[in-house]
Amino acid sequence: MKTSIIPVFIPHLGCPHRCVFCDQHTVTGQAEVPTGADTAQKIATYTRKKGAAYEVAFYGGSFTAVSATLQEELLQPAYEALQNGLVSAIRCSTRPDCIDDEVLNRLKRYGVRTVELGVQSMDDRVLQAAKRGHTSEDVYRAVSLLKKSGFTIGLQLMPGLPGEDWTSLTATTEAVCNLEPDFTRIYPVVVIANTELEDMYRRGHYEPLTIDEAVRRSAYMKELFLRHHIPCIRTGLQSTADLDDGLQVLAGAYAPAMGDMVDSLRYGRQIRFLLEDLGHTGRVTIRYNRRDTSRTRGYKNENMKLPATFKIVAAWQEDNSLPEGTVRVETDCQVWDIHTNTGERIQRS
């Protein structure tokens, strides 16, 4: 059964810093701070629909930075819903420098089992330029404490921050793989109105990523995470009315289809690299599970436009006998399977 999220946003509250990219109201579409009663009402509204599994998620990036009293007020109705079987899990997101044993003991008492950390980068120069207020060492320490306490750990990354280049990005990606979180999210940087990053952009002190470059960087990160068996559960900001109003997003990598674009690039590269290595000319059949159709054919069918130098005529066919995530490439004398999450190639004949 698919789990539905009951989101409770805590915009800005408790956060001791104002990052250059941050405007939580625009990102979350909410400015008011919720109360315990608001949380209880939201849970009641969502769980009226029976036959579904629900998880309460405290978003906003600094949940454990608010006062212990408010944390408990917000957690109490979620914990009661958990005890009564109305929800199946509780999670929160917070900062790496707002984790300690006391915090984790409180979260465990109220049934929280998943904690997401806003890591953004593992390059201290980049973190300082973004005014994050924490270091990579804080991330290592927080992850260690979370693992020791048995929490499920998610790490959020932001490619495209000021001062980041490919060397920094690859080092961050490798560091995250070595930390072995349970899952990741990738949010390429978007320049939002009324942030310090807007001022930097308008003064020419910051060059935002294009959507194409953000897709390339995110695809690299996701590919490496998957090869280390670390799921990446989201790429790109979720569309909201504020983000889509044409006034708030000024530049950068905002595209509601970012996740599809990243997966399309990953699949397309793996198919082209195999065809190039095979050196085959003539007819080729590329098969894939129906669920992989958009990723295999590519965003706007981009992957179907194979280079003319390949001298290949390709037939693209759905084949539900293949498991999701496997692409089969058939020539007149060879059959290869590509396992797209690991990058592994297996010759079938």
C-alpha positions as CSV (number, residue, x, y, z in Angstrom):
1,M,0.0,0.0,0.0
2,K,1.3,3.4,-1.0
3,T,2.0,5.8,1.9
4,S,0.5,9.3,1.7
5,I,2.2,12.2,3.4
6,I,0.4,14.5,5.8
7,P,2.7,17.6,5.6
8,V,3.1,20.0,8.5
9,F,5.3,23.0,7.5
10,I,7.4,24.9,10.1
11,P,8.6,27.8,7.9
12,H,11.8,29.6,9.2
13,L,10.7,28.9,12.8
14,G,13.7,28.1,15.1
15,C,16.3,28.4,12.3
16,P,19.3,30.3,13.7
17,H,20.5,31.4,10.2
18,R,19.1,32.8,7.0
19,C,20.7,31.0,4.1
20,V,21.3,33.1,0.9
21,F,18.8,30.9,-1.0
22,C,16.0,30.7,1.6
23,D,12.5,32.0,1.5
24,Q,10.5,29.2,3.2
25,H,7.2,30.9,2.6
26,T,7.6,30.7,-1.1
27,V,9.0,27.2,-1.1
28,T,6.3,25.7,1.2
29,G,3.4,28.0,0.2
30,Q,2.9,28.6,3.9
31,A,3.9,31.4,6.3
32,E,2.0,30.8,9.5
33,V,3.4,28.6,12.2
34,P,1.1,25.7,13.0
35,T,-0.1,24.7,16.5
36,G,-0.7,21.3,18.0
37,A,-4.4,21.8,17.3
38,D,-3.6,22.6,13.6
39,T,-1.6,19.4,13.4
40,A,-4.5,17.4,14.9
41,Q,-7.0,18.9,12.6
42,K,-4.8,18.2,9.5
43,I,-4.4,14.5,10.6
44,A,-8.1,14.2,11.1
45,T,-8.8,15.6,7.7
46,Y,-6.4,13.4,5.8
47,T,-7.3,10.2,7.7
48,R,-11.0,10.4,6.9
49,K,-10.2,8.5,3.8
50,K,-9.9,4.9,4.8
51,G,-7.9,2.2,3.2
52,A,-4.7,4.3,2.9
53,A,-1.5,4.4,4.9
54,Y,-0.4,7.9,6.2
55,E,2.8,9.4,7.5
56,V,3.0,12.7,9.3
57,A,6.0,14.7,8.0
58,F,7.2,17.9,9.8
59,Y,8.9,19.8,7.0
60,G,10.7,23.2,7.0
61,G,14.2,22.2,7.7
62,S,14.7,23.2,11.3
63,F,12.1,21.2,13.3
64,T,14.6,20.3,16.2
65,A,15.7,23.9,16.4
66,V,12.4,25.1,17.8
67,S,11.7,25.0,21.5
68,A,11.3,21.6,23.1
69,T,7.8,22.8,24.3
70,L,6.7,23.5,20.7
71,Q,8.2,20.3,19.4
72,E,6.2,18.3,21.9
73,E,3.0,20.3,21.2
74,L,3.3,19.4,17.5
75,L,4.4,15.9,18.0
76,Q,1.7,14.9,20.6
77,P,-1.2,14.7,18.1
78,A,1.0,12.8,15.6
79,Y,2.0,10.4,18.3
80,E,-1.6,9.8,19.4
81,A,-2.5,9.1,15.8
82,L,0.4,6.7,15.6
83,Q,-0.7,4.9,18.8
84,N,-4.3,4.7,17.5
85,G,-3.3,3.3,14.1
86,L,-4.4,6.3,12.1
87,V,-0.9,6.9,10.8
88,S,1.9,4.5,10.3
89,A,4.9,6.7,10.7
90,I,6.3,10.1,11.7
91,R,9.2,12.0,10.2
92,C,10.9,15.4,10.5
93,S,13.5,17.4,8.7
94,T,16.1,19.5,10.4
95,R,19.6,20.9,10.4
96,P,22.8,18.9,11.0
97,D,23.8,21.2,13.8
98,C,20.5,20.8,15.7
99,I,21.0,17.1,16.5
100,D,22.1,15.8,19.9
101,D,21.2,12.9,22.2
102,E,18.6,14.9,24.1
103,V,16.9,15.9,20.8
104,L,17.0,12.3,19.5
105,N,15.6,10.9,22.8
106,R,12.7,13.3,22.5
107,L,12.0,12.3,18.9
108,K,12.0,8.6,19.8
109,R,9.6,9.1,22.7
110,Y,7.1,10.6,20.3
111,G,7.5,7.9,17.7
112,V,9.6,9.7,15.1
113,R,11.7,7.1,13.2
114,T,12.9,9.1,10.1
115,V,15.0,12.3,10.2
116,E,16.0,14.2,7.1
117,L,19.0,16.5,7.3
118,G,19.4,19.6,5.1
119,V,23.0,18.9,4.2
120,Q,23.1,20.9,0.9
121,S,26.9,20.4,0.4
122,M,29.8,18.7,2.0
123,D,32.2,21.4,0.9
124,D,32.8,23.8,3.8
125,R,33.6,26.7,1.4
126,V,30.3,26.3,-0.3
127,L,28.4,26.0,3.0
128,Q,30.1,29.2,4.2
129,A,29.2,31.1,1.0
130,A,25.6,29.9,1.4
131,K,25.5,31.1,5.0
132,R,24.4,27.7,6.2
133,G,25.9,28.1,9.6
134,H,27.0,24.5,9.8
135,T,30.0,22.6,8.5
136,S,30.5,19.2,7.0
137,E,31.8,18.0,10.3
138,D,28.3,18.7,11.8
139,V,26.9,16.4,9.1
140,Y,29.3,13.6,10.0
141,R,28.5,14.0,13.7
142,A,24.7,14.1,13.2
143,V,24.6,11.1,10.9
144,S,26.7,9.1,13.4
145,L,24.3,10.0,16.3
146,L,21.2,9.2,14.1
147,K,22.7,5.8,13.2
148,K,23.6,5.0,16.8
149,S,20.0,5.7,17.8
150,G,18.5,3.6,15.0
151,F,16.8,6.3,12.9
152,T,16.2,6.1,9.2
153,I,18.3,8.9,7.7
154,G,17.6,11.1,4.6
155,L,20.1,13.7,3.3
156,Q,19.0,16.7,1.2
157,L,21.5,18.2,-1.3
158,M,21.5,21.4,-3.3
159,P,23.7,21.4,-6.4
160,G,24.4,24.8,-7.8
161,L,25.2,26.8,-4.6
162,P,27.6,29.7,-4.8
163,G,31.2,28.6,-5.1
164,E,30.3,25.0,-6.2
165,D,32.0,23.5,-9.3
166,W,32.2,20.0,-10.6
167,T,35.2,19.2,-8.3
168,S,33.1,20.3,-5.3
169,L,30.0,18.5,-6.5
170,T,31.8,15.1,-7.1
171,A,33.5,15.4,-3.7
172,T,30.1,16.0,-2.0
173,T,28.5,13.1,-3.9
174,E,31.2,10.7,-2.9
175,A,31.1,11.9,0.8
176,V,27.4,11.3,0.9
177,C,27.8,7.8,-0.6
178,N,30.4,7.1,2.2
179,L,27.9,8.2,4.8
180,E,25.4,5.6,3.5
181,P,22.1,7.3,4.3
182,D,18.9,5.4,3.7
183,F,17.8,7.8,1.0
184,T,18.5,11.2,-0.5
185,R,16.7,14.2,-2.2
186,I,18.3,16.5,-4.7
187,Y,17.1,20.1,-5.0
188,P,19.0,22.1,-7.6
189,V,19.3,25.8,-6.6
190,V,16.5,28.1,-7.6
191,V,16.8,31.9,-7.3
192,I,13.7,33.0,-5.4
193,A,12.5,36.6,-5.0
194,N,13.3,38.4,-1.8
195,T,16.4,36.3,-0.9
196,E,20.0,37.3,-0.6
197,L,20.7,35.1,-3.6
198,E,18.4,37.4,-5.7
199,D,20.6,40.3,-4.8
200,M,23.8,38.4,-5.7
201,Y,22.2,37.3,-9.0
202,R,21.1,40.8,-9.9
203,R,24.5,42.3,-9.1
204,G,26.2,39.7,-11.2
205,H,27.9,38.0,-8.2
206,Y,26.1,34.6,-8.8
207,E,25.5,32.7,-12.0
208,P,22.7,30.2,-11.5
209,L,22.6,26.8,-13.1
210,T,20.6,26.5,-16.3
211,I,18.0,23.7,-16.3
212,D,20.2,21.6,-18.6
213,E,23.2,21.9,-16.3
214,A,21.1,21.2,-13.2
215,V,19.8,18.0,-15.0
216,R,23.4,17.0,-15.7
217,R,24.6,17.5,-12.2
218,S,21.6,15.9,-10.6
219,A,21.8,12.9,-13.0
220,Y,25.5,12.4,-12.0
221,M,24.6,12.5,-8.3
222,K,21.6,10.2,-8.6
223,E,23.5,7.7,-10.7
224,L,26.2,7.5,-8.1
225,F,23.7,7.2,-5.2
226,L,21.9,4.4,-6.9
227,R,25.1,2.5,-7.7
228,H,25.8,2.7,-3.9
229,H,22.2,1.3,-3.3
230,I,21.0,4.7,-1.9
231,P,17.6,5.6,-3.2
232,C,17.0,9.2,-4.4
233,I,13.3,9.8,-3.7
234,R,13.0,13.3,-5.3
235,T,14.8,15.6,-7.7
236,G,13.7,19.2,-8.0
237,L,11.4,21.4,-6.0
238,Q,7.7,20.3,-5.9
239,S,5.5,22.7,-7.8
240,T,3.4,25.1,-5.7
241,A,1.1,28.0,-6.5
242,D,3.7,30.5,-5.3
243,L,6.6,28.9,-7.3
244,D,4.4,28.8,-10.4
245,D,3.0,32.3,-10.3
246,G,5.7,33.7,-12.6
247,L,6.9,36.2,-10.1
248,Q,8.8,34.3,-7.4
249,V,11.2,32.1,-9.4
250,L,13.7,34.6,-11.0
251,A,16.3,32.2,-12.4
252,G,17.9,28.8,-11.8
253,A,16.8,25.2,-12.2
254,Y,13.1,25.2,-11.6
255,A,11.2,22.7,-13.7
256,P,8.2,20.7,-12.5
257,A,9.4,17.8,-14.7
258,M,13.0,17.9,-13.3
259,G,12.8,14.3,-12.0
260,D,11.7,13.0,-15.4
261,M,14.4,14.9,-17.2
262,V,17.1,13.5,-14.8
263,D,15.9,9.9,-15.3
264,S,15.6,10.4,-19.0
265,L,19.2,11.6,-19.2
266,R,20.4,8.6,-17.1
267,Y,18.6,6.1,-19.2
268,G,19.6,7.7,-22.5
269,R,23.2,7.8,-21.6
270,Q,23.3,4.1,-20.6
271,I,21.6,3.1,-23.9
272,R,23.9,5.2,-26.1
273,F,27.0,4.0,-24.3
274,L,26.1,0.4,-24.8
275,L,25.3,0.9,-28.5
276,E,28.5,2.8,-29.0
277,D,30.5,0.0,-27.3
278,L,28.8,-2.7,-29.4
279,G,29.6,-0.8,-32.6
280,H,26.6,-2.4,-34.2
281,T,25.0,-1.0,-37.3
282,G,21.6,-1.8,-38.8
283,R,18.4,-2.7,-36.9
284,V,18.2,-2.7,-33.1
285,T,15.2,-3.3,-30.8
286,I,15.1,-1.6,-27.5
287,R,12.6,-3.1,-25.0
288,Y,11.4,-1.8,-21.6
289,N,8.7,-2.2,-19.1
290,R,5.7,0.0,-19.7
291,R,6.4,1.9,-16.5
292,D,9.8,2.9,-17.9
293,T,8.4,4.2,-21.2
294,S,9.0,7.9,-20.6
295,R,12.4,7.4,-19.0
296,T,13.6,5.1,-21.8
297,R,12.2,7.1,-24.7
298,G,13.4,10.2,-23.0
299,Y,11.9,13.5,-22.0
300,K,10.0,14.7,-25.1
301,N,11.3,11.5,-26.8
302,E,14.8,12.9,-26.8
303,N,16.5,9.5,-26.3
304,M,14.9,8.2,-29.5
305,K,17.0,10.6,-31.5
306,L,20.2,8.5,-31.8
307,P,23.2,10.1,-33.4
308,A,23.4,9.6,-37.2
309,T,26.9,8.3,-36.8
310,F,25.6,5.2,-35.1
311,K,23.9,4.1,-38.4
312,I,21.2,2.4,-36.4
313,V,17.5,1.9,-37.1
314,A,15.9,1.4,-33.6
315,A,12.5,0.0,-32.8
316,W,11.3,1.0,-29.3
317,Q,8.9,-1.5,-27.8
318,E,7.2,-2.0,-24.4
319,D,7.7,-5.4,-22.9
320,N,6.1,-6.0,-19.5
321,S,8.0,-9.3,-19.1
322,L,11.0,-7.1,-18.2
323,P,11.2,-5.8,-14.6
324,E,11.1,-2.1,-14.1
325,G,14.5,-0.6,-14.4
326,T,15.8,-3.1,-17.0
327,V,16.3,-2.0,-20.6
328,R,16.9,-4.8,-23.2
329,V,18.9,-4.1,-26.3
330,E,18.6,-6.6,-29.1
331,T,20.7,-6.8,-32.3
332,D,20.6,-9.5,-34.9
333,C,23.2,-11.5,-32.9
334,Q,23.3,-10.2,-29.3
335,V,20.9,-9.5,-26.5
336,W,22.0,-7.2,-23.6
337,D,20.2,-6.2,-20.5
338,I,21.0,-2.8,-18.8
339,H,20.1,-2.6,-15.1
340,T,19.7,1.2,-15.1
341,N,20.0,1.6,-11.3
342,T,23.4,-0.1,-11.0
343,G,24.6,0.5,-14.5
344,E,25.3,-3.2,-14.8
345,R,25.2,-4.8,-18.3
346,I,24.4,-8.5,-18.7
347,Q,24.8,-10.3,-22.1
348,R,21.9,-12.7,-22.6
349,S,23.0,-14.2,-25.9
